[in-house]
Amino acid sequence: MVRANIFQFELATGMLYADQAGIEQAETSNAPRNLVQLLELGRLALLYPAEESRQTTGAADGEIVPLNEVLQSKNNIGASDYERLDVSQWTRDDYIEYGRWLDSITKDPQQEKSSLTERIITRAYHLGIGPSRRHISDKDLYPKLSSYYRALGIQPKHEVHKYDSWSDQQLADYAESVFMDLQSESAERAGQPPSLAREVERRAQQGFGPSMSIFKRDGGSVMRFMALNGYADVRNMGPQDYVHLGVQFMAANNGKLPTREAIDFLSQSRRMPTSRAVRSKFRWTDYLEQVQAAYEKPGFYDLKEKLPIIKQELKDGTLPHAAISDVTEEEALKHALNRRAKWLLVNELLPELDAEHKLAITRGINLFFEALIRTRGNFSDADIEEVAARLDITEDLWPSRRKPRPYMRYLRVPQELLE
């Protein structure tokens, strides 16, 4: 395990030294990505005993120090003192492996909680041995440090904010509860309810919830979080999002196209933008035509929502391009997600098969797909369903099991608004 390895850093040259076990792991790529890269760059070297190290490196006393001390020291490290590590090809797994390694280096064995802080991550970046905080936030990785901690499976010793460990969903649920209170108060007292952001801040000042600084730091606006619960984040919606919302409206209202009256009715509860906002993006007849056309392609938005995940899987090799390359454009909307789901399931349950055999099963006829898995791996239906649920691919494998979407409830409008 890397945790047991010894790492020291030479301040004069920026060289990272490891014991023999650490070097061997890096040589076999059985180590965090950054150590393999440092070895390839000639910046990871074998740590000799102190006297021999001085003779070998020519380092003066005190120049080679434990990496843990360098990372947690208060001494200043210049942002441009050392050569940067190229992390442009890092995958999500690389970031997780690196974070766990950095945590193992800096953790106090006497403490249950982690000592890993944003400052330590930044110092490691300045030393040229890992990514910056910005890199970790980029590419839809971990916009919040708390979400990075959760991915690493660690609990920080020091939280910057009281609500730093709250998930996006917890923030969404809290914001929705505040909004519903405002709606209820507005119904009892005629007049415009106060701003949601102002009410969130007022409650935070009284110690009843996260402040707007938490929302702004992690997402930019309260509505960005409430979008998780089906509210329209109008400020960040593009034209296709308007169309997507129109498709959901039709699904919730028995295939009826939205009317201006229905849209304005829903805008009062922030489930849709106003009809005026829609008309600022489209001519009304064009909007309805696009919504109708998209409604007739039921798989399109399921694919759109998972497209970033699929791109990342193709990039890191979790999903080989060959698994979906033969899906024609005509079939893509209907079959791409199903093909992806079949590959992920086969790869999980039958890892010993070579890629060619996995692809053959993945591309096979649906009728025989599960039978082949049961035969080759001696799995029951319950085993297959359990793994599919864990991989979150149940609905892509078996569309008939699709659960009703939440918007079916909150986008429904009175019949008279559709006529």
Secondary structure as GFF3:
##gff-version 3
##sequence-region A 1 419
A	DSSP	three_ten_helix	2	4	.	.	.	ID=ss1
A	DSSP	beta_strand	7	10	.	.	.	ID=ss2
A	DSSP	beta_strand	15	18	.	.	.	ID=ss3
A	DSSP	alpha_helix	20	27	.	.	.	ID=ss4
A	DSSP	alpha_helix	33	40	.	.	.	ID=ss5
A	DSSP	beta_strand	44	46	.	.	.	ID=ss6
A	DSSP	alpha_helix	50	57	.	.	.	ID=ss7
A	DSSP	beta_strand	64	66	.	.	.	ID=ss8
A	DSSP	alpha_helix	67	72	.	.	.	ID=ss9
A	DSSP	alpha_helix	92	106	.	.	.	ID=ss10
A	DSSP	alpha_helix	118	126	.	.	.	ID=ss11
A	DSSP	alpha_helix	133	137	.	.	.	ID=ss12
A	DSSP	alpha_helix	145	152	.	.	.	ID=ss13
A	DSSP	alpha_helix	168	188	.	.	.	ID=ss14
A	DSSP	alpha_helix	196	205	.	.	.	ID=ss15
A	DSSP	alpha_helix	212	218	.	.	.	ID=ss16
A	DSSP	alpha_helix	222	226	.	.	.	ID=ss17
A	DSSP	three_ten_helix	227	229	.	.	.	ID=ss18
A	DSSP	three_ten_helix	234	236	.	.	.	ID=ss19
A	DSSP	alpha_helix	239	252	.	.	.	ID=ss20
A	DSSP	alpha_helix	260	267	.	.	.	ID=ss21
A	DSSP	alpha_helix	275	281	.	.	.	ID=ss22
A	DSSP	alpha_helix	284	295	.	.	.	ID=ss23
A	DSSP	alpha_helix	300	316	.	.	.	ID=ss24
A	DSSP	three_ten_helix	321	323	.	.	.	ID=ss25
A	DSSP	alpha_helix	329	349	.	.	.	ID=ss26
A	DSSP	alpha_helix	355	362	.	.	.	ID=ss27
A	DSSP	alpha_helix	366	377	.	.	.	ID=ss28
A	DSSP	alpha_helix	381	390	.	.	.	ID=ss29
A	DSSP	alpha_helix	394	397	.	.	.	ID=ss30
A	DSSP	three_ten_helix	399	401	.	.	.	ID=ss31
A	DSSP	alpha_helix	407	410	.	.	.	ID=ss32
A	DSSP	three_ten_helix	415	418	.	.	.	ID=ss33
###
